[in-house]
């Protein structure tokens, strides 16, 4: 009986040592994020903000889409955005500006066309979506820009709609992993 009790206590101590030695899950680099896709095209804005929200939720990062907090009825100043963020308990701004977007295609009629025109018509043709995006992450508590970079993204799919969807999905996934979770891949 005594040997059994000693054995059980030893097993419990070893298990407790392994549990306490297990690495804690690292906290996100930024939390409470306002996703602001500063696009003229509302379809793009809605789609990309939705992709980011999906990956933030998956990684348990509090986030909100700007379309829900900032209807596109007016131009928002930096002070307006700061107030909206403060009123909603958000302290990090992820701002994405669309600098350029084009489509290339096997269909000569589409070459050089602005992507949103093709996207809106939902043409099905082998296409490549190319976008240039400015990304900035601002910590509103300190007022400092924590990250700023321009990205060029490209995706080829069977249709323009699929190419844009895949491009946005990959871009959101990579950005959340690298800039908010500190992971290389």
PEURKA-V699673 format. One record per residue. N is the residue number from 0. RES is the residue in one small letter. SS is DSSP state (hx for helix, st for strand, lp for the rest). PHI is phi in radians with two decimals (* if undefined). D_FIRST is the distance of its C-alpha to the first C-alpha in Angstrom with 1 decimal. Layout:
# PEURKA-V699673
<<N & RES & SS & PHI & D_FIRST> <N & RES & SS & PHI & D_FIRST>>
This chain:
# PEURKA-V699673
<<0 & x & lp & * & 0.0> <1 & x & hx & -1.13 & 3.8> <2 & x & hx & -1.12 & 5.4> <3 & x & hx & -1.14 & 5.1> <4 & x & hx & -1.13 & 6.4> <5 & x & hx & -1.11 & 8.7> <6 & x & hx & -1.08 & 9.8> <7 & x & hx & -1.10 & 10.7> <8 & x & hx & -1.14 & 12.5> <9 & x & hx & -1.12 & 14.3> <10 & x & hx & -1.08 & 15.4> <11 & x & hx & -1.11 & 16.7> <12 & x & hx & -1.17 & 18.5> <13 & x & hx & -1.13 & 20.1> <14 & x & hx & -1.10 & 21.2> <15 & x & hx & -1.10 & 22.6> <16 & x & hx & -1.15 & 24.5> <17 & x & hx & -1.17 & 26.0> <18 & x & hx & -1.14 & 27.1> <19 & x & hx & -1.27 & 28.7> <20 & x & hx & -1.50 & 30.4> <21 & x & lp & -1.14 & 31.9> <22 & x & lp & -1.15 & 35.6> <23 & x & lp & -1.29 & 36.9> <24 & x & lp & -1.16 & 39.6> <25 & x & lp & -1.25 & 42.9> <26 & x & lp & -1.34 & 45.2> <27 & x & lp & -1.06 & 48.7> <28 & x & lp & -1.17 & 51.4> <29 & x & lp & -2.38 & 53.5> <30 & x & lp & -2.44 & 52.7> <31 & x & lp & 1.01 & 54.8> <32 & x & st & -1.79 & 57.4> <33 & x & st & -1.71 & 60.9> <34 & x & st & -1.58 & 61.9> <35 & x & st & -2.16 & 65.7> <36 & x & st & -1.58 & 67.5> <37 & x & st & -1.48 & 71.0> <38 & x & lp & -2.02 & 72.9> <39 & x & lp & -1.29 & 76.2> <40 & x & lp & -1.45 & 75.0> <41 & x & hx & -1.18 & 72.7> <42 & x & hx & -1.12 & 71.3> <43 & x & hx & -1.06 & 70.0> <44 & x & hx & -1.02 & 68.7> <45 & x & hx & -1.07 & 66.8> <46 & x & hx & -1.16 & 65.4> <47 & x & hx & -1.23 & 64.2> <48 & x & hx & -1.07 & 62.8> <49 & x & hx & -1.13 & 60.8> <50 & x & hx & -1.12 & 59.4> <51 & x & hx & -1.08 & 58.3> <52 & x & hx & -1.02 & 56.8> <53 & x & hx & -1.00 & 54.8> <54 & x & hx & -1.30 & 53.3> <55 & x & hx & -1.14 & 52.7> <56 & x & hx & -1.08 & 50.8> <57 & x & hx & -1.00 & 48.7> <58 & x & lp & -1.73 & 47.7> <59 & x & lp & 1.00 & 47.2> <60 & x & lp & -1.86 & 50.2> <61 & x & lp & -1.19 & 52.3> <62 & x & st & -2.64 & 55.8> <63 & x & st & -2.46 & 59.0> <64 & x & st & -1.46 & 62.1> <65 & x & hx & -1.12 & 65.3> <66 & x & hx & -1.07 & 67.1> <67 & x & hx & -1.39 & 65.2> <68 & x & hx & -1.81 & 65.8> <69 & x & lp & -2.33 & 69.2> <70 & x & lp & -0.99 & 71.5> <71 & x & lp & -1.35 & 74.2> <72 & x & lp & -1.59 & 76.9> <73 & x & lp & -2.67 & 77.8> <74 & x & lp & -1.46 & 77.3> <75 & x & lp & -1.83 & 74.4> <76 & x & lp & -1.47 & 74.9> <77 & x & hx & -1.04 & 72.1> <78 & x & hx & -1.17 & 72.1> <79 & x & hx & -1.06 & 71.7> <80 & x & hx & -1.13 & 68.7> <81 & x & hx & -1.03 & 67.1> <82 & x & hx & -1.15 & 67.6> <83 & x & hx & -1.05 & 66.2> <84 & x & hx & -1.13 & 63.1> <85 & x & hx & -1.08 & 62.6> <86 & x & hx & -1.09 & 63.1> <87 & x & lp & -1.88 & 60.4> <88 & x & lp & 1.20 & 57.8> <89 & x & lp & -1.81 & 58.4> <90 & x & lp & -2.24 & 58.6> <91 & x & st & -2.26 & 59.2> <92 & x & st & -1.85 & 62.2> <93 & x & st & -1.80 & 62.2> <94 & x & st & -1.93 & 65.9> <95 & x & st & -2.15 & 67.1> <96 & x & st & -1.93 & 70.9> <97 & x & st & -1.51 & 72.4> <98 & x & st & -1.54 & 75.0> <99 & x & st & -2.76 & 76.2> <100 & x & st & -2.60 & 75.5> <101 & x & st & -2.48 & 77.3> <102 & x & st & -2.21 & 76.9> <103 & x & st & -2.04 & 78.0> <104 & x & st & -2.71 & 78.5> <105 & x & lp & -1.23 & 80.1> <106 & x & lp & -1.49 & 82.4> <107 & x & hx & -0.98 & 85.1> <108 & x & hx & -1.17 & 85.8> <109 & x & hx & -1.67 & 82.5> <110 & x & lp & -1.03 & 82.7> <111 & x & lp & 1.38 & 82.7> <112 & x & lp & -1.24 & 82.3> <113 & x & st & -1.07 & 80.2> <114 & x & hx & -1.05 & 76.9> <115 & x & hx & -1.14 & 76.6> <116 & x & hx & -1.18 & 79.9> <117 & x & hx & -1.20 & 78.5> <118 & x & hx & -1.07 & 75.1> <119 & x & hx & -1.10 & 76.7> <120 & x & hx & -1.47 & 78.6> <121 & x & lp & 0.97 & 75.5> <122 & x & lp & -1.18 & 77.4> <123 & x & lp & -1.77 & 75.5> <124 & x & lp & -2.82 & 76.3> <125 & x & lp & -1.01 & 74.5> <126 & x & st & -2.47 & 74.3> <127 & x & st & -2.15 & 72.9> <128 & x & st & -1.67 & 72.2> <129 & x & st & -2.16 & 72.6> <130 & x & st & -2.37 & 71.8> <131 & x & st & -2.07 & 72.0> <132 & x & st & -2.24 & 69.7> <133 & x & st & -1.66 & 69.4> <134 & x & st & -2.10 & 65.9> <135 & x & st & -2.37 & 65.2> <136 & x & st & -2.05 & 62.1> <137 & x & st & -2.06 & 62.9> <138 & x & st & -1.51 & 60.6> <139 & x & lp & -1.28 & 62.4> <140 & x & lp & -1.18 & 60.4> <141 & x & lp & -1.75 & 62.0> <142 & x & lp & 1.38 & 65.0> <143 & x & st & -1.69 & 64.4> <144 & x & st & -1.43 & 64.6> <145 & x & st & -1.46 & 61.3> <146 & x & st & -2.74 & 62.4> <147 & x & st & -2.68 & 65.8> <148 & x & st & -2.81 & 66.8> <149 & x & st & -1.82 & 69.1> <150 & x & st & -2.07 & 67.7> <151 & x & st & -1.99 & 69.6> <152 & x & st & -2.11 & 67.8> <153 & x & st & -2.53 & 69.0> <154 & x & st & -2.56 & 67.8> <155 & x & st & -1.99 & 69.5> <156 & x & st & -2.55 & 68.9> <157 & x & lp & -1.29 & 70.8> <158 & x & lp & -2.49 & 72.1> <159 & x & hx & -1.07 & 72.8> <160 & x & hx & -1.02 & 70.4> <161 & x & hx & -1.14 & 67.6> <162 & x & hx & -1.11 & 68.4> <163 & x & hx & -1.12 & 68.4> <164 & x & hx & -1.05 & 65.1> <165 & x & hx & -1.17 & 63.4> <166 & x & hx & -1.06 & 64.9> <167 & x & hx & -1.10 & 63.7> <168 & x & hx & -1.10 & 60.2> <169 & x & hx & -1.12 & 59.8> <170 & x & hx & -1.10 & 61.4> <171 & x & hx & -1.12 & 59.1> <172 & x & hx & -1.02 & 56.0> <173 & x & hx & -1.12 & 56.8> <174 & x & hx & -1.15 & 58.0> <175 & x & hx & -1.10 & 54.9> <176 & x & hx & -1.09 & 52.6> <177 & x & hx & -1.34 & 54.6> <178 & x & hx & -1.57 & 56.0> <179 & x & hx & -1.91 & 53.3> <180 & x & lp & -1.96 & 50.1> <181 & x & lp & 1.24 & 51.3> <182 & x & lp & -1.74 & 50.5> <183 & x & lp & -1.36 & 52.9> <184 & x & lp & -2.01 & 52.8>>
